[in-house]
């Protein structure tokens, strides 16, 4: 089955609305869709460039930029065999980072199992260099100046690698493996599971580098727990006033980084082996959110860290479970 690029509009996170492109990515993701060249299964491919707002995450080995593009592709893959009008919400997503995230990321995903309103999707995230030059050394771009989609099943360029290939500069190198549980919403069923706020919050959220520093309030810290109050305004949300699912991944990364080395020195320099995000309810935006990081267990040179995100005054709305490899001393 082949789906023409642009015929599906993925929705990610429990928000049920598109990514806030201006905050999380530099340009609208470049989509393509079509059959996997090896299996014939329908796959969705997205390429995007993380925005400068996210600077500091990849450099610290934090996985949110990969999670964002993985979430887009996973949601799109669940829609490939659906008629128009359907929306999707990510209930759970796991990412296993396998390499460094570059300046551009491409995720390719397909629905491995579909049962009732839910689909299980799997795929890979590839890291690409900053620019693709033609024979004259000029950078080639996609629609509206966005980077071109290179490779991936159903991609726009011939001769490029498919899902899972190590590849060259055109195909990129594999940076992570994704799996997700997606809820597909029937367009005939109106409404959502949570009432939307009466108005969309406004304001500007500080850049991630600032949220990793003085812009965040440290409310509590002991040997295994850090509790934070982190600014969050409408620019990390959606038209309903909830935090976007991709932004939730950013905030759980922030919680992990605050825990690493302060006050848990044995986590300093640790490497993220996997992260699983469970979206329990929409995160309400009221100017700040609560982020709590807790070391659940240590052993075998690894640690399990749970990070929760909650709207101001709410119970935990999302939980991220990180497995990190501790640095050898």
Secondary structure, DSSP 8 states (H G I E B T S, - for coil): ----TTS----BTTTTB---HHHHBSS--EEEEEE-TTT--EEEEEEE-B-GGGTTTGGGT--HHHHHHHHHHHHHHHHTTS-TT-EEEEEEEEEEE-S---SEEEEEEEEEEEETTEEEEEEEEEEE-S--B-TTS-B-B-GGG-B---SSTT-SSTT---TT----TTT-EEEEEEEEEEEEE-TTS-S-SS---SS--------HHHHTTTTSEEEEE-SSEEEEEEEE-GGGB-TTSBB-HHHHHHHHHHHHHHHBTTTBGGGTT-EEEEEEEEE-S--B-SEEEEEEEEEEEEETTEEEEEEEEEETT----EEEEEEEE----
